[in-house]
Amino acid sequence: MTKKLAHDLTYDAPADAVAAMLADPAFREEVCDYQRVLRRSVTIERTGSGMEVVVDQVQEARGLPSFATKIVGDEINIVQRETWTSMDGADIHVVIPGKPGEMKGTGTLVEAAGATTHEVRFDIRVGIPLVGAKIEGLVADMLLKALKAENKVGRDYLSR
């Protein structure tokens, strides 16, 4: 089974300003700090007209249901890789190394009337019999919370 997640992050800024923010390692680290990650590594490399972004972070598993902590343990290592072929569109792949499942999706920047929407779409898949669908729902909730945190930090970042 696959769980779908769609979320729009809106910014009162033109697309080039939002793209520059997404290309700034300091912004990515600020998002991690806001989410209180335990450890993180952010790598951003320009590639032609786009960029490769890797955010490797470790979060506490506190607050997860017991069936989930049995699978992930006390900490969750999350690796997010974004491949921006241009500065307005990316393929996004998120994994928890060594655990069954992944999140694949896209991010697209759409500008209208001086504001930009970062449209994020994901398919979440966890290949564990019996509890996979429950875990997919849990992952979708966690991902939505992370996207809302990124949007808040981004709005603050762009207002400076």
C-alpha positions as CSV (number, residue, x, y, z in Angstrom):
1,M,0.0,0.0,0.0
2,T,1.0,3.6,-0.5
3,K,0.0,6.7,1.5
4,K,-0.1,10.0,-0.5
5,L,0.7,13.4,1.0
6,A,0.3,16.8,-0.6
7,H,1.2,20.0,1.1
8,D,1.8,23.6,-0.1
9,L,4.3,25.9,1.6
10,T,3.5,29.5,0.8
11,Y,5.9,32.5,0.9
12,D,5.4,36.2,0.3
13,A,8.5,36.3,-1.9
14,P,9.4,35.7,-5.5
15,A,10.5,32.3,-6.6
16,D,14.1,33.2,-7.0
17,A,14.3,34.3,-3.4
18,V,12.7,31.1,-2.2
19,A,15.1,29.1,-4.4
20,A,18.0,31.0,-3.0
21,M,16.7,30.2,0.5
22,L,16.4,26.5,-0.3
23,A,20.0,26.6,-1.6
24,D,21.3,28.1,1.6
25,P,22.8,25.5,4.0
26,A,22.2,27.9,6.9
27,F,18.5,27.8,6.2
28,R,18.5,24.0,6.1
29,E,20.4,23.9,9.4
30,E,17.9,26.4,11.0
31,V,15.0,24.2,10.0
32,C,16.8,21.3,11.7
33,D,17.4,23.4,14.8
34,Y,13.8,24.4,14.9
35,Q,12.8,20.7,14.9
36,R,15.3,20.0,17.7
37,V,17.2,17.3,15.8
38,L,20.0,15.7,17.7
39,R,22.6,15.6,15.0
40,R,22.6,16.8,11.4
41,S,24.7,17.1,8.3
42,V,23.7,19.4,5.4
43,T,25.3,19.3,2.0
44,I,24.3,21.4,-1.0
45,E,26.1,21.3,-4.3
46,R,25.3,23.3,-7.4
47,T,24.8,21.2,-10.5
48,G,24.4,23.1,-13.8
49,S,21.1,24.9,-13.5
50,G,20.0,23.0,-10.3
51,M,21.5,21.6,-7.2
52,E,21.8,18.4,-5.1
53,V,20.7,18.7,-1.5
54,V,21.3,16.1,1.2
55,V,20.0,16.6,4.7
56,D,21.1,13.7,7.0
57,Q,19.5,14.1,10.5
58,V,18.9,12.2,13.6
59,Q,15.8,12.8,15.7
60,E,14.5,11.4,19.0
61,A,11.7,8.8,18.6
62,R,9.9,10.1,21.6
63,G,6.2,10.2,21.3
64,L,5.9,7.4,18.8
65,P,3.6,4.5,19.4
66,S,5.3,1.4,20.8
67,F,4.9,-0.6,17.6
68,A,6.9,2.1,15.8
69,T,9.7,2.4,18.4
70,K,10.2,-1.4,18.2
71,I,11.1,-0.9,14.5
72,V,13.1,2.4,14.7
73,G,14.5,2.4,18.2
74,D,15.1,5.5,20.4
75,E,16.5,7.6,17.5
76,I,15.5,7.9,13.9
77,N,18.1,8.7,11.2
78,I,16.4,10.4,8.3
79,V,18.2,11.1,5.0
80,Q,16.5,13.5,2.6
81,R,17.9,13.9,-0.9
82,E,16.6,16.5,-3.3
83,T,17.7,16.6,-6.9
84,W,16.8,20.0,-8.4
85,T,17.2,19.8,-12.2
86,S,16.3,23.5,-12.3
87,M,15.7,25.9,-9.5
88,D,12.0,25.5,-9.7
89,G,11.6,21.7,-9.5
90,A,13.0,18.8,-7.6
91,D,12.7,15.1,-7.1
92,I,12.8,14.2,-3.4
93,H,13.7,10.9,-1.9
94,V,13.6,10.3,1.9
95,V,14.8,7.1,3.6
96,I,15.4,5.8,7.1
97,P,18.6,3.8,6.4
98,G,18.3,0.2,7.3
99,K,14.5,0.3,7.7
100,P,11.8,-0.8,5.3
101,G,10.1,2.0,3.5
102,E,10.7,5.2,1.7
103,M,9.2,8.5,0.6
104,K,9.4,9.6,-3.0
105,G,8.0,12.8,-4.3
106,T,8.5,16.2,-6.0
107,G,8.8,19.8,-5.0
108,T,7.8,22.5,-7.4
109,L,8.1,26.3,-7.0
110,V,5.2,28.2,-8.5
111,E,5.1,32.0,-8.4
112,A,2.0,34.1,-8.8
113,A,1.5,37.8,-8.0
114,G,4.9,38.1,-6.1
115,A,4.2,35.1,-3.8
116,T,5.6,31.6,-4.2
117,T,4.1,28.3,-3.4
118,H,6.4,25.3,-2.8
119,E,4.1,22.4,-3.8
120,V,5.3,19.2,-2.2
121,R,3.8,15.8,-3.2
122,F,4.9,12.5,-1.7
123,D,4.2,8.8,-2.0
124,I,5.0,7.0,1.3
125,R,5.6,3.3,1.3
126,V,6.4,1.0,4.2
127,G,6.8,-2.7,3.3
128,I,6.0,-4.3,6.7
129,P,3.1,-6.8,6.7
130,L,0.2,-6.0,9.0
131,V,1.5,-2.7,10.4
132,G,2.8,-1.1,7.2
133,A,-0.3,1.1,6.6
134,K,-0.3,2.3,10.2
135,I,3.4,3.3,9.9
136,E,2.7,5.0,6.6
137,G,0.1,7.1,8.3
138,L,2.5,7.9,11.2
139,V,5.2,8.9,8.7
140,A,2.8,11.1,6.8
141,D,1.9,12.9,10.1
142,M,5.6,13.3,10.9
143,L,6.4,14.6,7.4
144,L,3.5,17.1,7.5
145,K,4.8,18.4,10.8
146,A,8.3,18.8,9.4
147,L,6.9,20.6,6.3
148,K,5.0,23.0,8.5
149,A,8.1,23.7,10.6
150,E,10.1,24.4,7.4
151,N,7.4,26.8,6.2
152,K,7.5,28.7,9.4
153,V,11.3,28.9,9.5
154,G,11.2,29.9,5.8
155,R,8.8,32.7,6.3
156,D,10.9,34.0,9.2
157,Y,14.1,33.7,7.0
158,L,12.6,35.6,4.1
159,S,11.4,38.4,6.3
160,R,14.9,39.3,7.5
